[in-house]
Amino acid sequence: MTPDRPGAPDPEDAAAPDDVIREPEDVAPDTTGDADGEARRVDTEGRTAEMSGGDRAGKVAALVYNPTKVEADGLRRAVETAARDAGWAEPLFYETTVDDLGDDVTRQALQKGADAVLVAGGDGTVRAVAEAMGGTGVPLTIVPSGTGNLLARNLRLPLDDRDRMIRATFEGDRLAMDIGWATLTRPDGTRADHAFVVMGGVGLDAAMIANTNPALKKSVGWVAYVDGAARSLANAKPFRVMYEITGHRLHSARVHSVLFANCGSLPAGLELIPEASLTDGNLDIVMFQPKGALGWIFVWRRVAWDNSFLRRFRAGRRVLALRTKDNAVRYARGTGAEVGMAEPHPVQLDGDEFGEVIDIATRVDAGGLLVAVPRGHDTRTL
């Protein structure tokens, strides 16, 4: 979908944006049986069920890790010990490389019959491994590593207890979470499909990531994105998009950025989308369309004050209910969305650059990624 394609509606005639809410689809339960015949089950609302103990002889786990983000020897020993204690076979180990962010080696592990996969690395490594595992029904364990750990944060996993997360592979619960997919159309017309588990975006947010100094990110972590944002904002200009939420009308808007979010929490306690859920079968679409410097103040107020602080308290929610709404940040929700642009703009998926596109079509695979969580982990509000 691009604004200048033959037969496309004139942007001036397009309807004004509106809020889109869709009830979640039911997620088919996972009834994969253990060796003793007792089934692991994930119910249709994303709640987890405890794994049965059973005979695990012959089962094998695979670890995919980014050697620049972890202490490899200690991590491998920890996985070997946990597998041995659980009665599983010797684990398989795969390192990511510059040319293989983790998706190819994960497919190799699955082809070799891996019954579970662990991933240790940054957000990009988690995204690549999840892309290969989406829809397979094989559980994925996220061992928090790197700087962002955004999916682990949104799942509220223990970020400082590596061994507990490793043990969750063998004795934990399972959660069926949503996974997002994006079809990227390049200026030359070629297309590519990629997954995202946190959020993707086109426009200023992608430019911010592209302008972030890699050395600074390595030394100070996610704080380095502030530097990238400062450099990107200096030349930021709004651009016209045509967008359509799945099942709804085509709209036109001038934006600085459009985000497609599977979950809503950011580092430092910031809540971009407080109502976002990893198990509701929807994506949350966020459009940033501030007008001038004052508009950016409204954006910051919405994310850092309204969403991240006031919404926590009853009195704060009353204040928000009485306040006049502004259009600096607009929200919608649906099972997918498509955004087309007349000129190419940068795109990012889970913090990784994916070049420039003239169209991005997203969709959600409800419950399409099975993740391991510690036994008894509270997943009711995920």
C-alpha positions in Angstrom: 0.0 0.0 0.0 1.6 3.3 -1.1 -0.1 6.7 -1.3 0.8 7.2 -5.0 -0.2 3.8 -6.4 -2.9 3.8 -9.1 -6.4 3.9 -7.7 -5.2 4.8 -4.2 -7.5 7.2 -2.3 -6.5 10.9 -2.1 -5.0 11.5 1.4 -7.3 14.5 1.7 -10.3 12.3 1.3 -9.2 9.7 3.9 -11.1 9.5 7.1 -9.7 10.9 10.3 -7.9 8.5 12.7 -10.0 6.7 15.3 -9.5 4.3 18.1 -9.6 0.7 17.1 -10.3 -2.1 19.6 -10.6 -5.7 18.7 -11.5 -8.5 21.1 -8.8 -11.2 21.3 -9.0 -14.4 19.3 -8.9 -17.6 21.3 -5.5 -19.2 21.3 -5.6 -22.9 20.7 -4.3 -24.9 23.7 -0.9 -26.6 23.5 -1.4 -30.2 24.5 2.1 -31.5 23.8 2.6 -34.6 25.9 5.5 -35.3 28.1 7.2 -38.7 27.9 5.0 -40.1 30.7 1.9 -39.2 28.8 0.8 -36.2 30.9 0.2 -33.1 28.8 1.6 -29.6 29.3 -1.3 -27.2 28.6 -1.5 -23.5 27.9 -5.1 -22.4 28.1 -6.9 -20.1 25.7 -6.3 -17.0 27.9 -2.5 -17.4 28.0 -2.4 -18.7 31.5 0.3 -21.3 32.2 0.1 -24.8 33.5 2.8 -26.6 35.4 4.9 -29.2 33.6 4.6 -32.8 34.6 7.7 -34.5 36.1 7.9 -37.6 33.9 10.8 -39.4 32.3 12.9 -37.0 30.2 15.5 -39.5 28.9 16.5 -38.6 25.4 15.3 -35.1 25.4 17.8 -32.5 24.3 18.0 -28.7 24.8 19.9 -26.3 22.5 21.6 -23.0 23.6 21.9 -20.2 21.1 24.1 -17.4 22.4 25.8 -14.2 21.3 29.5 -14.6 22.4 29.9 -10.8 22.7 27.1 -10.5 25.2 27.7 -13.4 27.6 30.5 -15.3 29.4 30.2 -18.4 27.2 32.1 -21.0 29.3 30.2 -20.4 32.5 26.9 -20.2 30.6 27.5 -23.5 28.8 28.5 -25.2 32.1 25.3 -24.0 33.8 23.1 -25.4 30.9 25.0 -28.7 31.0 24.5 -29.0 34.7 20.8 -28.2 34.6 20.2 -30.6 31.7 22.1 -33.4 33.5 20.1 -32.8 36.8 16.8 -33.0 34.8 17.8 -36.2 33.1 18.1 -34.7 29.6 20.7 -35.5 27.1 23.9 -33.5 26.5 22.8 -30.0 25.2 23.6 -28.6 21.8 25.5 -25.2 21.6 25.4 -22.6 18.8 27.1 -19.2 18.6 25.7 -16.3 16.7 27.8 -14.4 14.2 27.7 -11.2 12.3 26.2 -13.0 9.3 23.8 -15.2 11.4 22.1 -13.3 14.2 20.6 -16.6 15.5 17.8 -17.5 13.2 19.7 -19.9 11.0 21.4 -21.8 13.8 18.1 -22.1 15.6 16.6 -23.7 12.6 19.6 -26.1 12.6 18.8 -27.0 16.2 15.2 -27.6 15.5 16.1 -29.8 12.5 18.3 -31.9 14.9 15.2 -32.4 17.1 15.8 -29.9 19.9 13.0 -30.2 22.5 13.7 -26.8 23.9 15.8 -23.8 23.0 17.6 -21.3 25.2 18.7 -17.9 23.9 21.2 -15.6 25.6 22.1 -12.3 23.9 20.7 -8.8 23.3 17.2 -7.9 22.1 18.3 -8.5 18.5 19.4 -12.1 19.2 16.2 -12.8 21.0 14.2 -11.5 18.0 16.2 -13.6 15.5 15.8 -16.8 17.5 12.1 -16.1 18.1 11.6 -15.6 14.3 12.9 -19.2 13.7 10.8 -20.6 16.5 7.4 -18.9 15.8 4.7 -21.5 15.3 6.9 -24.5 16.0 5.5 -25.3 19.5 9.0 -25.7 20.8 9.5 -23.7 24.0 12.0 -20.9 24.1 13.8 -19.8 27.3 15.1 -16.3 27.5 18.3 -16.0 29.6 18.6 -12.2 30.2 21.7 -10.8 28.7 22.8 -7.6 26.9 21.6 -4.1 27.5 17.9 -3.9 26.9 16.3 -7.3 27.8 13.0 -5.7 26.7 11.0 -8.9 26.2 12.3 -10.3 29.5 11.3 -7.1 31.2 7.8 -7.2 29.8 7.5 -10.8 30.8 8.7 -9.7 34.2 11.4 -12.4 34.3 14.2 -12.4 36.8 16.9 -10.3 35.1 19.6 -11.2 37.6 19.0 -14.9 38.2 20.5 -16.7 35.2 20.4 -20.2 36.8 16.7 -19.8 37.7 15.8 -19.0 34.0 18.0 -21.9 32.8 16.1 -24.3 35.2 12.8 -23.0 33.8 13.7 -24.8 30.6 13.5 -28.2 32.3 11.1 -27.7 35.2 9.2 -24.4 34.6 5.9 -23.4 33.1 5.0 -22.5 29.6 3.3 -19.4 28.3 1.9 -19.0 24.8 2.6 -15.4 23.9 1.9 -13.4 20.7 4.5 -12.8 18.1 4.4 -10.0 15.5 5.3 -10.3 11.8 6.3 -7.5 9.4 6.4 -7.6 5.6 8.8 -5.0 4.5 8.6 -3.6 1.0 11.7 -1.9 -0.3 11.9 1.0 -2.7 12.8 -1.5 -5.5 9.7 -3.5 -4.8 11.3 -6.5 -3.1 9.8 -7.9 0.0 11.0 -9.6 3.2 9.2 -11.1 6.2 10.6 -10.7 9.7 9.4 -11.3 13.2 9.4 -9.0 16.2 8.5 -9.7 19.8 8.7 -6.3 21.4 7.9 -3.6 18.8 8.7 -2.4 15.3 8.6 1.1 13.9 9.1 3.3 10.9 10.3 6.9 10.9 11.9 8.8 13.7 12.3 5.9 16.1 14.2 3.9 13.5 16.4 6.9 12.7 17.1 7.3 16.4 18.4 3.7 16.5 20.5 4.2 13.3 22.1 7.4 14.9 23.0 5.7 18.2 26.7 5.3 18.6 27.5 1.5 18.9 30.5 2.1 21.2 28.4 4.3 23.5 25.6 1.7 23.6 28.2 -0.9 24.6 29.5 1.2 27.5 26.3 2.7 28.9 23.6 0.5 27.5 20.1 1.7 26.7 21.0 5.3 27.9 22.9 5.6 24.6 19.6 5.9 22.8 19.2 9.4 24.3 22.2 10.5 22.3 20.7 9.0 19.1 17.4 10.7 19.8 19.1 14.1 20.3 20.8 13.7 16.9 17.7 12.5 15.2 15.3 15.2 16.5 17.5 18.0 15.1 16.5 17.0 11.5 13.1 15.4 12.2 10.3 16.3 9.8 6.8 14.9 9.7 5.8 12.8 6.6 2.6 11.7 5.1 1.4 8.1 5.5 -1.6 6.2 4.5 -2.4 3.5 7.1 -5.1 0.9 7.6 -5.8 -1.1 10.7 -6.9 -4.7 9.7 -10.6 -4.7 9.2 -11.0 -0.9 9.3 -11.0 2.0 6.9 -8.0 3.6 5.2 -6.7 6.8 6.9 -4.2 9.5 6.2 -1.9 11.3 8.7 1.3 13.3 9.0 3.5 11.6 11.5 7.1 11.5 12.8 6.9 7.8 13.6 4.6 4.8 13.7 5.1 2.0 16.1 3.7 -1.5 16.1 3.9 -2.9 19.6 3.5 -6.4 21.0 4.2 -5.1 24.5 4.5 -1.6 26.1 7.2 -1.3 28.8 10.5 0.4 28.1 13.7 0.6 30.2 13.8 3.0 33.2 10.2 2.2 34.1 8.7 4.1 31.1 5.4 2.8 29.9 4.8 3.6 26.3 1.5 1.6 26.2 0.2 0.7 29.7 -2.6 -1.5 28.4 -0.5 -3.5 26.0 -0.6 -7.3 26.5 1.6 -10.1 25.2 -1.3 -12.5 25.2 -4.3 -10.6 23.9 -4.0 -11.5 20.2 -3.5 -7.8 19.2 -0.8 -5.3 18.3 -0.9 -1.8 19.7 -0.3 0.9 17.1 1.2 4.2 18.2 1.5 7.3 16.0 3.7 10.2 17.1 2.5 13.4 15.5 3.6 16.4 17.6 3.4 19.9 16.2 6.5 21.9 17.0 8.6 21.9 20.1 5.5 22.1 22.4 4.2 18.9 20.7 7.3 17.0 21.8 6.7 18.2 25.4 3.3 16.6 25.1 4.8 13.4 23.9 7.2 13.3 26.8 4.5 14.1 29.3 2.3 11.3 27.9 5.0 8.7 28.1 7.1 9.7 31.1 4.4 11.3 33.4 0.9 10.2 32.4 1.6 6.6 31.4 4.5 5.8 33.7 3.4 7.7 36.9 -0.1 9.1 37.1 -1.8 5.9 35.9 -0.4 4.0 38.9 -2.7 5.9 41.3 -6.4 6.3 41.5 -6.1 10.1 42.0 -3.8 10.3 39.0 -6.2 8.4 36.8 -8.9 10.9 37.8 -6.7 13.8 36.7 -6.1 12.1 33.3 -9.9 11.6 32.9 -10.5 15.3 33.3 -7.6 16.5 31.1 -8.2 17.8 27.6 -6.7 15.3 25.2 -4.0 16.2 22.7 -3.1 14.5 19.4 0.7 14.4 19.9 0.4 10.6 20.5 -2.4 8.6 19.1 -3.2 4.9 19.9 -5.0 2.2 18.0 -5.3 -1.6 18.4 -5.9 -4.5 16.1 -4.6 -7.8 14.7 -2.4 -6.0 12.2 -1.8 -2.7 10.4 -0.3 -1.5 7.1 1.5 1.8 6.5 2.5 3.1 3.1 4.7 6.1 2.3 5.5 8.1 -0.8 9.2 8.3 0.1 11.4 5.6 1.8 11.9 5.8 5.5 14.0 3.8 7.9 12.5 0.8 9.8 13.5 -1.0 13.0 12.4 -4.3 14.6 13.2 -4.8 18.2 15.9 -2.2 18.1 17.7 -3.6 15.0 18.0 -1.6 11.8 16.3 -3.1 8.7 17.0 -0.4 6.1 14.4 1.7 4.4 10.9 0.8 3.2 8.0 2.4 1.4 5.5 0.0 3.0 5.3 -2.1 6.1 2.5 -4.6 6.8 2.3 -6.1 10.2 0.2 -8.9 11.7 0.1 -10.8 14.9 0.3 -14.6 15.4 -1.8 -15.0 18.5 -0.1 -17.4 20.9 2.5 -18.2 18.2 5.5 -18.3 20.5 5.8 -20.7 23.4 8.1 -19.4 26.2 9.5 -21.0 29.3 8.9 -19.1 32.6 9.9 -20.1 36.2 7.4 -22.4 37.9 4.7 -20.4 39.5 5.6 -17.2 37.6 2.5 -14.8 37.7 1.4 -14.4 34.0 -2.1 -13.2 34.6 -1.5 -9.6 33.6 1.0 -10.1 30.8 
